[in-house]
Amino acid sequence: MPAIDYYFYCASPFTYLGHNKICEVAERHKVTLNYKPVNLFALWDVSGAVPPGQRPPVRQRQRLVELQRLAAWRGLPIKTAPKHWPVDAALADRVIIALVEDGHDPRYFMHKVLSGVWAHDDDIADEATLTSYLSQVGLDAMPALKDAKTDQIAAIRERNSKDAIAADAVGVPTYVYNGEAFWGQDRIELLDEALTTGRAPYHPH
């Protein structure tokens, strides 16, 4: 079955805004989503990006406008200045990896995490919050949380980060299909078109 490598970071608003849509597109085309949480800051070190608070004021203002515009387009609620942000999403990322390694679909847990930050003012760095999310989607919290703290799971996240860099992922979310990187949730429709037409992938020349 064809697959899309889905690179993301659980504190990313743009991952939140695109998550339901990329899941719907993958389901409609019967394409597997390979969930690959990354260390976003490792990607930014290569691509030259900086955290929002370090960007010029004009870019900070436009980011806030863009978040509102995209949220309205996707039909999602958003808090542009959530209570718990910036937040370290590493544990949430690693829980997703643990779920995948144990054969579970992390789609709905991941939605809980993303919307927790950007719609509900939840603290996704808090284990109790993640435990609640896991229970709400019918998953046993203890194995995932325990495994998430292991060196093995941390190493997978670092490997995902290196793979994302190798795939030319500028930031998150990035969806890699057929060797072509689609960076940003606003590229999902273009990915949908590539899946629909079966066109050959584009590459840098």
mmCIF file of the C-alpha atoms, coordinates in Angstrom:
data_MODEL
# 
_entry.id   MODEL 
# 
loop_
_atom_site.group_PDB 
_atom_site.id 
_atom_site.type_symbol 
_atom_site.label_atom_id 
_atom_site.label_alt_id 
_atom_site.label_comp_id 
_atom_site.label_asym_id 
_atom_site.label_entity_id 
_atom_site.label_seq_id 
_atom_site.pdbx_PDB_ins_code 
_atom_site.Cartn_x 
_atom_site.Cartn_y 
_atom_site.Cartn_z 
_atom_site.occupancy 
_atom_site.B_iso_or_equiv 
_atom_site.pdbx_formal_charge 
_atom_site.auth_seq_id 
_atom_site.auth_comp_id 
_atom_site.auth_asym_id 
_atom_site.auth_atom_id 
_atom_site.pdbx_PDB_model_num 
ATOM 1   C CA . MET A 1 1   ? 0.000   0.000  0.000   1.00 0.00 ? 1   MET A CA 1 
ATOM 2   C CA . PRO A 1 2   ? 1.311   3.511  -0.801  1.00 0.00 ? 2   PRO A CA 1 
ATOM 3   C CA . ALA A 1 3   ? 2.376   5.563  2.190   1.00 0.00 ? 3   ALA A CA 1 
ATOM 4   C CA . ILE A 1 4   ? 2.811   9.157  3.318   1.00 0.00 ? 4   ILE A CA 1 
ATOM 5   C CA . ASP A 1 5   ? 5.511   9.960  5.846   1.00 0.00 ? 5   ASP A CA 1 
ATOM 6   C CA . TYR A 1 6   ? 3.852   12.435 8.217   1.00 0.00 ? 6   TYR A CA 1 
ATOM 7   C CA . TYR A 1 7   ? 6.449   14.553 10.036  1.00 0.00 ? 7   TYR A CA 1 
ATOM 8   C CA . PHE A 1 8   ? 5.098   16.708 12.844  1.00 0.00 ? 8   PHE A CA 1 
ATOM 9   C CA . TYR A 1 9   ? 5.587   18.225 16.300  1.00 0.00 ? 9   TYR A CA 1 
ATOM 10  C CA . CYS A 1 10  ? 2.717   18.105 18.781  1.00 0.00 ? 10  CYS A CA 1 
ATOM 11  C CA . ALA A 1 11  ? 2.964   21.780 19.791  1.00 0.00 ? 11  ALA A CA 1 
ATOM 12  C CA . SER A 1 12  ? 2.680   23.030 16.201  1.00 0.00 ? 12  SER A CA 1 
ATOM 13  C CA . PRO A 1 13  ? -0.488  24.998 15.386  1.00 0.00 ? 13  PRO A CA 1 
ATOM 14  C CA . PHE A 1 14  ? -0.106  24.211 11.713  1.00 0.00 ? 14  PHE A CA 1 
ATOM 15  C CA . THR A 1 15  ? 0.044   20.489 12.474  1.00 0.00 ? 15  THR A CA 1 
ATOM 16  C CA . TYR A 1 16  ? -3.191  20.974 14.416  1.00 0.00 ? 16  TYR A CA 1 
ATOM 17  C CA . LEU A 1 17  ? -4.845  22.804 11.536  1.00 0.00 ? 17  LEU A CA 1 
ATOM 18  C CA . GLY A 1 18  ? -3.923  20.124 9.022   1.00 0.00 ? 18  GLY A CA 1 
ATOM 19  C CA . HIS A 1 19  ? -4.315  16.948 11.066  1.00 0.00 ? 19  HIS A CA 1 
ATOM 20  C CA . ASN A 1 20  ? -7.943  16.096 10.360  1.00 0.00 ? 20  ASN A CA 1 
ATOM 21  C CA . LYS A 1 21  ? -7.556  16.979 6.687   1.00 0.00 ? 21  LYS A CA 1 
ATOM 22  C CA . ILE A 1 22  ? -4.456  14.854 6.048   1.00 0.00 ? 22  ILE A CA 1 
ATOM 23  C CA . CYS A 1 23  ? -6.121  11.923 7.807   1.00 0.00 ? 23  CYS A CA 1 
ATOM 24  C CA . GLU A 1 24  ? -9.204  12.333 5.626   1.00 0.00 ? 24  GLU A CA 1 
ATOM 25  C CA . VAL A 1 25  ? -7.137  12.538 2.421   1.00 0.00 ? 25  VAL A CA 1 
ATOM 26  C CA . ALA A 1 26  ? -5.093  9.463  3.333   1.00 0.00 ? 26  ALA A CA 1 
ATOM 27  C CA . GLU A 1 27  ? -8.242  7.517  4.201   1.00 0.00 ? 27  GLU A CA 1 
ATOM 28  C CA . ARG A 1 28  ? -9.980  8.497  0.984   1.00 0.00 ? 28  ARG A CA 1 
ATOM 29  C CA . HIS A 1 29  ? -7.018  7.455  -1.159  1.00 0.00 ? 29  HIS A CA 1 
ATOM 30  C CA . LYS A 1 30  ? -6.356  4.322  0.936   1.00 0.00 ? 30  LYS A CA 1 
ATOM 31  C CA . VAL A 1 31  ? -2.833  5.499  1.686   1.00 0.00 ? 31  VAL A CA 1 
ATOM 32  C CA . THR A 1 32  ? -1.045  4.599  4.913   1.00 0.00 ? 32  THR A CA 1 
ATOM 33  C CA . LEU A 1 33  ? 0.057   7.458  7.164   1.00 0.00 ? 33  LEU A CA 1 
ATOM 34  C CA . ASN A 1 34  ? 3.430   6.853  8.800   1.00 0.00 ? 34  ASN A CA 1 
ATOM 35  C CA . TYR A 1 35  ? 3.313   9.000  11.950  1.00 0.00 ? 35  TYR A CA 1 
ATOM 36  C CA . LYS A 1 36  ? 6.789   10.445 12.555  1.00 0.00 ? 36  LYS A CA 1 
ATOM 37  C CA . PRO A 1 37  ? 7.115   12.975 15.397  1.00 0.00 ? 37  PRO A CA 1 
ATOM 38  C CA . VAL A 1 38  ? 10.288  15.071 15.171  1.00 0.00 ? 38  VAL A CA 1 
ATOM 39  C CA . ASN A 1 39  ? 12.387  17.515 17.125  1.00 0.00 ? 39  ASN A CA 1 
ATOM 40  C CA . LEU A 1 40  ? 11.243  20.667 15.318  1.00 0.00 ? 40  LEU A CA 1 
ATOM 41  C CA . PHE A 1 41  ? 14.214  22.677 16.530  1.00 0.00 ? 41  PHE A CA 1 
ATOM 42  C CA . ALA A 1 42  ? 16.600  20.263 14.797  1.00 0.00 ? 42  ALA A CA 1 
ATOM 43  C CA . LEU A 1 43  ? 14.769  20.936 11.514  1.00 0.00 ? 43  LEU A CA 1 
ATOM 44  C CA . TRP A 1 44  ? 14.869  24.685 12.106  1.00 0.00 ? 44  TRP A CA 1 
ATOM 45  C CA . ASP A 1 45  ? 18.619  24.556 12.716  1.00 0.00 ? 45  ASP A CA 1 
ATOM 46  C CA . VAL A 1 46  ? 19.006  23.304 9.148   1.00 0.00 ? 46  VAL A CA 1 
ATOM 47  C CA . SER A 1 47  ? 16.292  25.362 7.439   1.00 0.00 ? 47  SER A CA 1 
ATOM 48  C CA . GLY A 1 48  ? 17.186  28.655 9.114   1.00 0.00 ? 48  GLY A CA 1 
ATOM 49  C CA . ALA A 1 49  ? 13.872  29.175 10.913  1.00 0.00 ? 49  ALA A CA 1 
ATOM 50  C CA . VAL A 1 50  ? 13.596  30.590 14.436  1.00 0.00 ? 50  VAL A CA 1 
ATOM 51  C CA . PRO A 1 51  ? 10.869  30.403 17.132  1.00 0.00 ? 51  PRO A CA 1 
ATOM 52  C CA . PRO A 1 52  ? 7.956   32.808 16.581  1.00 0.00 ? 52  PRO A CA 1 
ATOM 53  C CA . GLY A 1 53  ? 9.003   35.109 19.427  1.00 0.00 ? 53  GLY A CA 1 
ATOM 54  C CA . GLN A 1 54  ? 12.366  35.697 17.754  1.00 0.00 ? 54  GLN A CA 1 
ATOM 55  C CA . ARG A 1 55  ? 10.902  36.682 14.387  1.00 0.00 ? 55  ARG A CA 1 
ATOM 56  C CA . PRO A 1 56  ? 10.497  40.278 13.193  1.00 0.00 ? 56  PRO A CA 1 
ATOM 57  C CA . PRO A 1 57  ? 7.281   41.920 14.465  1.00 0.00 ? 57  PRO A CA 1 
ATOM 58  C CA . VAL A 1 58  ? 5.734   41.974 10.993  1.00 0.00 ? 58  VAL A CA 1 
ATOM 59  C CA . ARG A 1 59  ? 6.127   38.194 10.723  1.00 0.00 ? 59  ARG A CA 1 
ATOM 60  C CA . GLN A 1 60  ? 4.715   37.693 14.204  1.00 0.00 ? 60  GLN A CA 1 
ATOM 61  C CA . ARG A 1 61  ? 1.645   39.738 13.295  1.00 0.00 ? 61  ARG A CA 1 
ATOM 62  C CA . GLN A 1 62  ? 1.113   37.919 10.037  1.00 0.00 ? 62  GLN A CA 1 
ATOM 63  C CA . ARG A 1 63  ? 1.424   34.551 11.785  1.00 0.00 ? 63  ARG A CA 1 
ATOM 64  C CA . LEU A 1 64  ? -1.478  35.498 14.075  1.00 0.00 ? 64  LEU A CA 1 
ATOM 65  C CA . VAL A 1 65  ? -3.600  36.558 11.104  1.00 0.00 ? 65  VAL A CA 1 
ATOM 66  C CA . GLU A 1 66  ? -2.719  33.360 9.254   1.00 0.00 ? 66  GLU A CA 1 
ATOM 67  C CA . LEU A 1 67  ? -3.690  31.152 12.186  1.00 0.00 ? 67  LEU A CA 1 
ATOM 68  C CA . GLN A 1 68  ? -7.128  32.755 12.359  1.00 0.00 ? 68  GLN A CA 1 
ATOM 69  C CA . ARG A 1 69  ? -7.614  32.603 8.599   1.00 0.00 ? 69  ARG A CA 1 
ATOM 70  C CA . LEU A 1 70  ? -6.589  28.947 8.348   1.00 0.00 ? 70  LEU A CA 1 
ATOM 71  C CA . ALA A 1 71  ? -8.650  27.929 11.356  1.00 0.00 ? 71  ALA A CA 1 
ATOM 72  C CA . ALA A 1 72  ? -11.737 29.473 9.758   1.00 0.00 ? 72  ALA A CA 1 
ATOM 73  C CA . TRP A 1 73  ? -10.924 27.723 6.466   1.00 0.00 ? 73  TRP A CA 1 
ATOM 74  C CA . ARG A 1 74  ? -10.563 24.341 8.192   1.00 0.00 ? 74  ARG A CA 1 
ATOM 75  C CA . GLY A 1 75  ? -13.588 24.912 10.437  1.00 0.00 ? 75  GLY A CA 1 
ATOM 76  C CA . LEU A 1 76  ? -11.566 24.582 13.642  1.00 0.00 ? 76  LEU A CA 1 
ATOM 77  C CA . PRO A 1 77  ? -11.480 26.647 16.826  1.00 0.00 ? 77  PRO A CA 1 
ATOM 78  C CA . ILE A 1 78  ? -8.159  28.230 17.731  1.00 0.00 ? 78  ILE A CA 1 
ATOM 79  C CA . LYS A 1 79  ? -6.625  30.260 20.525  1.00 0.00 ? 79  LYS A CA 1 
ATOM 80  C CA . THR A 1 80  ? -3.797  32.283 19.003  1.00 0.00 ? 80  THR A CA 1 
ATOM 81  C CA . ALA A 1 81  ? -2.180  32.787 22.414  1.00 0.00 ? 81  ALA A CA 1 
ATOM 82  C CA . PRO A 1 82  ? -2.896  29.565 24.320  1.00 0.00 ? 82  PRO A CA 1 
ATOM 83  C CA . LYS A 1 83  ? -2.314  29.385 28.053  1.00 0.00 ? 83  LYS A CA 1 
ATOM 84  C CA . HIS A 1 84  ? 0.326   26.640 27.851  1.00 0.00 ? 84  HIS A CA 1 
ATOM 85  C CA . TRP A 1 85  ? 2.509   27.723 24.966  1.00 0.00 ? 85  TRP A CA 1 
ATOM 86  C CA . PRO A 1 86  ? 5.360   27.560 24.265  1.00 0.00 ? 86  PRO A CA 1 
ATOM 87  C CA . VAL A 1 87  ? 5.261   24.029 25.637  1.00 0.00 ? 87  VAL A CA 1 
ATOM 88  C CA . ASP A 1 88  ? 7.645   21.095 25.444  1.00 0.00 ? 88  ASP A CA 1 
ATOM 89  C CA . ALA A 1 89  ? 5.827   18.513 23.314  1.00 0.00 ? 89  ALA A CA 1 
ATOM 90  C CA . ALA A 1 90  ? 8.582   15.878 23.503  1.00 0.00 ? 90  ALA A CA 1 
ATOM 91  C CA . LEU A 1 91  ? 6.690   13.548 25.840  1.00 0.00 ? 91  LEU A CA 1 
ATOM 92  C CA . ALA A 1 92  ? 3.494   13.751 23.764  1.00 0.00 ? 92  ALA A CA 1 
ATOM 93  C CA . ASP A 1 93  ? 5.556   13.065 20.636  1.00 0.00 ? 93  ASP A CA 1 
ATOM 94  C CA . ARG A 1 94  ? 7.153   10.046 22.271  1.00 0.00 ? 94  ARG A CA 1 
ATOM 95  C CA . VAL A 1 95  ? 3.796   8.693  23.449  1.00 0.00 ? 95  VAL A CA 1 
ATOM 96  C CA . ILE A 1 96  ? 2.678   8.698  19.810  1.00 0.00 ? 96  ILE A CA 1 
ATOM 97  C CA . ILE A 1 97  ? 5.802   6.785  18.817  1.00 0.00 ? 97  ILE A CA 1 
ATOM 98  C CA . ALA A 1 98  ? 5.145   4.280  21.622  1.00 0.00 ? 98  ALA A CA 1 
ATOM 99  C CA . LEU A 1 99  ? 1.580   3.806  20.394  1.00 0.00 ? 99  LEU A CA 1 
ATOM 100 C CA . VAL A 1 100 ? 2.767   3.203  16.831  1.00 0.00 ? 100 VAL A CA 1 
ATOM 101 C CA . GLU A 1 101 ? 5.447   0.770  17.991  1.00 0.00 ? 101 GLU A CA 1 
ATOM 102 C CA . ASP A 1 102 ? 2.751   -1.145 19.883  1.00 0.00 ? 102 ASP A CA 1 
ATOM 103 C CA . GLY A 1 103 ? 0.548   -1.370 16.795  1.00 0.00 ? 103 GLY A CA 1 
ATOM 104 C CA . HIS A 1 104 ? -2.007  1.311  17.690  1.00 0.00 ? 104 HIS A CA 1 
ATOM 105 C CA . ASP A 1 105 ? -3.430  4.041  15.451  1.00 0.00 ? 105 ASP A CA 1 
ATOM 106 C CA . PRO A 1 106 ? -2.504  7.361  17.133  1.00 0.00 ? 106 PRO A CA 1 
ATOM 107 C CA . ARG A 1 107 ? -4.830  9.493  15.018  1.00 0.00 ? 107 ARG A CA 1 
ATOM 108 C CA . TYR A 1 108 ? -7.430  10.331 17.651  1.00 0.00 ? 108 TYR A CA 1 
ATOM 109 C CA . PHE A 1 109 ? -5.007  10.664 20.542  1.00 0.00 ? 109 PHE A CA 1 
ATOM 110 C CA . MET A 1 110 ? -2.975  13.045 18.409  1.00 0.00 ? 110 MET A CA 1 
ATOM 111 C CA . HIS A 1 111 ? -6.065  15.147 17.712  1.00 0.00 ? 111 HIS A CA 1 
ATOM 112 C CA . LYS A 1 112 ? -6.679  15.363 21.459  1.00 0.00 ? 112 LYS A CA 1 
ATOM 113 C CA . VAL A 1 113 ? -3.124  16.588 22.004  1.00 0.00 ? 113 VAL A CA 1 
ATOM 114 C CA . LEU A 1 114 ? -3.161  19.157 19.213  1.00 0.00 ? 114 LEU A CA 1 
ATOM 115 C CA . SER A 1 115 ? -6.581  20.548 20.042  1.00 0.00 ? 115 SER A CA 1 
ATOM 116 C CA . GLY A 1 116 ? -5.628  20.460 23.717  1.00 0.00 ? 116 GLY A CA 1 
ATOM 117 C CA . VAL A 1 117 ? -2.967  23.095 23.095  1.00 0.00 ? 117 VAL A CA 1 
ATOM 118 C CA . TRP A 1 118 ? -4.678  25.193 20.475  1.00 0.00 ? 118 TRP A CA 1 
ATOM 119 C CA . ALA A 1 119 ? -8.352  25.030 21.428  1.00 0.00 ? 119 ALA A CA 1 
ATOM 120 C CA . HIS A 1 120 ? -8.661  24.075 25.105  1.00 0.00 ? 120 HIS A CA 1 
ATOM 121 C CA . ASP A 1 121 ? -5.712  25.621 26.984  1.00 0.00 ? 121 ASP A CA 1 
ATOM 122 C CA . ASP A 1 122 ? -4.508  22.199 28.197  1.00 0.00 ? 122 ASP A CA 1 
ATOM 123 C CA . ASP A 1 123 ? -0.941  21.506 29.297  1.00 0.00 ? 123 ASP A CA 1 
ATOM 124 C CA . ILE A 1 124 ? 0.273   18.689 27.048  1.00 0.00 ? 124 ILE A CA 1 
ATOM 125 C CA . ALA A 1 125 ? 3.552   18.424 28.954  1.00 0.00 ? 125 ALA A CA 1 
ATOM 126 C CA . ASP A 1 126 ? 1.563   17.137 31.936  1.00 0.00 ? 126 ASP A CA 1 
ATOM 127 C CA . GLU A 1 127 ? 1.374   13.342 32.260  1.00 0.00 ? 127 GLU A CA 1 
ATOM 128 C CA . ALA A 1 128 ? -2.102  13.510 33.801  1.00 0.00 ? 128 ALA A CA 1 
ATOM 129 C CA . THR A 1 129 ? -3.358  15.368 30.731  1.00 0.00 ? 129 THR A CA 1 
ATOM 130 C CA . LEU A 1 130 ? -1.892  12.768 28.368  1.00 0.00 ? 130 LEU A CA 1 
ATOM 131 C CA . THR A 1 131 ? -3.275  9.952  30.532  1.00 0.00 ? 131 THR A CA 1 
ATOM 132 C CA . SER A 1 132 ? -6.731  11.490 30.260  1.00 0.00 ? 132 SER A CA 1 
ATOM 133 C CA . TYR A 1 133 ? -6.453  11.805 26.481  1.00 0.00 ? 133 TYR A CA 1 
ATOM 134 C CA . LEU A 1 134 ? -5.391  8.173  26.120  1.00 0.00 ? 134 LEU A CA 1 
ATOM 135 C CA . SER A 1 135 ? -8.324  7.020  28.218  1.00 0.00 ? 135 SER A CA 1 
ATOM 136 C CA . GLN A 1 136 ? -10.748 9.191  26.264  1.00 0.00 ? 136 GLN A CA 1 
ATOM 137 C CA . VAL A 1 137 ? -9.781  7.476  23.002  1.00 0.00 ? 137 VAL A CA 1 
ATOM 138 C CA . GLY A 1 138 ? -9.904  3.994  24.490  1.00 0.00 ? 138 GLY A CA 1 
ATOM 139 C CA . LEU A 1 139 ? -6.194  3.352  24.920  1.00 0.00 ? 139 LEU A CA 1 
ATOM 140 C CA . ASP A 1 140 ? -4.367  2.023  27.974  1.00 0.00 ? 140 ASP A CA 1 
ATOM 141 C CA . ALA A 1 141 ? -2.224  4.874  29.245  1.00 0.00 ? 141 ALA A CA 1 
ATOM 142 C CA . MET A 1 142 ? 0.385   3.031  31.291  1.00 0.00 ? 142 MET A CA 1 
ATOM 143 C CA . PRO A 1 143 ? 2.255   1.083  28.574  1.00 0.00 ? 143 PRO A CA 1 
ATOM 144 C CA . ALA A 1 144 ? 2.454   4.113  26.286  1.00 0.00 ? 144 ALA A CA 1 
ATOM 145 C CA . LEU A 1 145 ? 3.615   6.512  29.002  1.00 0.00 ? 145 LEU A CA 1 
ATOM 146 C CA . LYS A 1 146 ? 6.146   4.031  30.357  1.00 0.00 ? 146 LYS A CA 1 
ATOM 147 C CA . ASP A 1 147 ? 7.578   3.232  26.932  1.00 0.00 ? 147 ASP A CA 1 
ATOM 148 C CA . ALA A 1 148 ? 7.636   6.930  25.999  1.00 0.00 ? 148 ALA A CA 1 
ATOM 149 C CA . LYS A 1 149 ? 10.326  7.510  28.616  1.00 0.00 ? 149 LYS A CA 1 
ATOM 150 C CA . THR A 1 150 ? 12.717  4.896  27.248  1.00 0.00 ? 150 THR A CA 1 
ATOM 151 C CA . ASP A 1 151 ? 15.903  5.609  25.319  1.00 0.00 ? 151 ASP A CA 1 
ATOM 152 C CA . GLN A 1 152 ? 14.610  3.435  22.484  1.00 0.00 ? 152 GLN A CA 1 
ATOM 153 C CA . ILE A 1 153 ? 11.595  5.665  21.851  1.00 0.00 ? 153 ILE A CA 1 
ATOM 154 C CA . ALA A 1 154 ? 13.687  8.838  22.187  1.00 0.00 ? 154 ALA A CA 1 
ATOM 155 C CA . ALA A 1 155 ? 16.088  7.435  19.591  1.00 0.00 ? 155 ALA A CA 1 
ATOM 156 C CA . ILE A 1 156 ? 13.239  6.855  17.140  1.00 0.00 ? 156 ILE A CA 1 
ATOM 157 C CA . ARG A 1 157 ? 12.228  10.512 17.453  1.00 0.00 ? 157 ARG A CA 1 
ATOM 158 C CA . GLU A 1 158 ? 15.778  11.603 16.728  1.00 0.00 ? 158 GLU A CA 1 
ATOM 159 C CA . ARG A 1 159 ? 15.931  9.255  13.738  1.00 0.00 ? 159 ARG A CA 1 
ATOM 160 C CA . ASN A 1 160 ? 12.653  10.691 12.481  1.00 0.00 ? 160 ASN A CA 1 
ATOM 161 C CA . SER A 1 161 ? 14.207  14.160 12.722  1.00 0.00 ? 161 SER A CA 1 
ATOM 162 C CA . LYS A 1 162 ? 17.204  13.096 10.651  1.00 0.00 ? 162 LYS A CA 1 
ATOM 163 C CA . ASP A 1 163 ? 14.927  11.439 8.099   1.00 0.00 ? 163 ASP A CA 1 
ATOM 164 C CA . ALA A 1 164 ? 12.839  14.604 7.861   1.00 0.00 ? 164 ALA A CA 1 
ATOM 165 C CA . ILE A 1 165 ? 15.940  16.700 7.245   1.00 0.00 ? 165 ILE A CA 1 
ATOM 166 C CA . ALA A 1 166 ? 17.097  14.245 4.581   1.00 0.00 ? 166 ALA A CA 1 
ATOM 167 C CA . ALA A 1 167 ? 13.670  14.555 2.936   1.00 0.00 ? 167 ALA A CA 1 
ATOM 168 C CA . ASP A 1 168 ? 14.019  18.375 2.808   1.00 0.00 ? 168 ASP A CA 1 
ATOM 169 C CA . ALA A 1 169 ? 11.358  19.047 5.417   1.00 0.00 ? 169 ALA A CA 1 
ATOM 170 C CA . VAL A 1 170 ? 11.682  22.773 6.109   1.00 0.00 ? 170 VAL A CA 1 
ATOM 171 C CA . GLY A 1 171 ? 9.401   22.590 9.148   1.00 0.00 ? 171 GLY A CA 1 
ATOM 172 C CA . VAL A 1 172 ? 6.195   20.900 10.297  1.00 0.00 ? 172 VAL A CA 1 
ATOM 173 C CA . PRO A 1 173 ? 3.948   19.505 9.226   1.00 0.00 ? 173 PRO A CA 1 
ATOM 174 C CA . THR A 1 174 ? 5.659   17.981 6.236   1.00 0.00 ? 174 THR A CA 1 
ATOM 175 C CA . TYR A 1 175 ? 4.074   15.156 4.266   1.00 0.00 ? 175 TYR A CA 1 
ATOM 176 C CA . VAL A 1 176 ? 6.417   13.125 2.082   1.00 0.00 ? 176 VAL A CA 1 
ATOM 177 C CA . TYR A 1 177 ? 4.818   11.087 -0.673  1.00 0.00 ? 177 TYR A CA 1 
ATOM 178 C CA . ASN A 1 178 ? 6.684   9.311  -3.429  1.00 0.00 ? 178 ASN A CA 1 
ATOM 179 C CA . GLY A 1 179 ? 9.852   11.176 -2.446  1.00 0.00 ? 179 GLY A CA 1 
ATOM 180 C CA . GLU A 1 180 ? 8.244   14.617 -2.747  1.00 0.00 ? 180 GLU A CA 1 
ATOM 181 C CA . ALA A 1 181 ? 7.976   16.807 0.350   1.00 0.00 ? 181 ALA A CA 1 
ATOM 182 C CA . PHE A 1 182 ? 4.802   18.830 0.858   1.00 0.00 ? 182 PHE A CA 1 
ATOM 183 C CA . TRP A 1 183 ? 5.637   21.362 3.584   1.00 0.00 ? 183 TRP A CA 1 
ATOM 184 C CA . GLY A 1 184 ? 2.762   22.956 5.463   1.00 0.00 ? 184 GLY A CA 1 
ATOM 185 C CA . GLN A 1 185 ? -0.883  22.091 6.008   1.00 0.00 ? 185 GLN A CA 1 
ATOM 186 C CA . ASP A 1 186 ? -1.778  24.425 3.156   1.00 0.00 ? 186 ASP A CA 1 
ATOM 187 C CA . ARG A 1 187 ? -0.103  21.929 0.783   1.00 0.00 ? 187 ARG A CA 1 
ATOM 188 C CA . ILE A 1 188 ? -2.537  19.139 1.605   1.00 0.00 ? 188 ILE A CA 1 
ATOM 189 C CA . GLU A 1 189 ? -4.767  19.993 -1.337  1.00 0.00 ? 189 GLU A CA 1 
ATOM 190 C CA . LEU A 1 190 ? -1.741  19.785 -3.633  1.00 0.00 ? 190 LEU A CA 1 
ATOM 191 C CA . LEU A 1 191 ? -0.881  16.396 -2.163  1.00 0.00 ? 191 LEU A CA 1 
ATOM 192 C CA . ASP A 1 192 ? -4.487  15.347 -2.711  1.00 0.00 ? 192 ASP A CA 1 
ATOM 193 C CA . GLU A 1 193 ? -4.134  16.354 -6.353  1.00 0.00 ? 193 GLU A CA 1 
ATOM 194 C CA . ALA A 1 194 ? -0.913  14.338 -6.722  1.00 0.00 ? 194 ALA A CA 1 
ATOM 195 C CA . LEU A 1 195 ? -2.655  11.277 -5.287  1.00 0.00 ? 195 LEU A CA 1 
ATOM 196 C CA . THR A 1 196 ? -5.685  11.779 -7.524  1.00 0.00 ? 196 THR A CA 1 
ATOM 197 C CA . THR A 1 197 ? -3.756  12.216 -10.761 1.00 0.00 ? 197 THR A CA 1 
ATOM 198 C CA . GLY A 1 198 ? -0.911  9.811  -10.031 1.00 0.00 ? 198 GLY A CA 1 
ATOM 199 C CA . ARG A 1 199 ? 1.553   12.324 -11.447 1.00 0.00 ? 199 ARG A CA 1 
ATOM 200 C CA . ALA A 1 200 ? 5.290   11.792 -11.156 1.00 0.00 ? 200 ALA A CA 1 
ATOM 201 C CA . PRO A 1 201 ? 6.929   13.502 -8.185  1.00 0.00 ? 201 PRO A CA 1 
ATOM 202 C CA . TYR A 1 202 ? 8.633   16.849 -8.590  1.00 0.00 ? 202 TYR A CA 1 
ATOM 203 C CA . HIS A 1 203 ? 12.290  17.140 -7.621  1.00 0.00 ? 203 HIS A CA 1 
ATOM 204 C CA . PRO A 1 204 ? 14.759  20.045 -7.316  1.00 0.00 ? 204 PRO A CA 1 
ATOM 205 C CA . HIS A 1 205 ? 16.677  20.641 -10.542 1.00 0.00 ? 205 HIS A CA 1 
# 
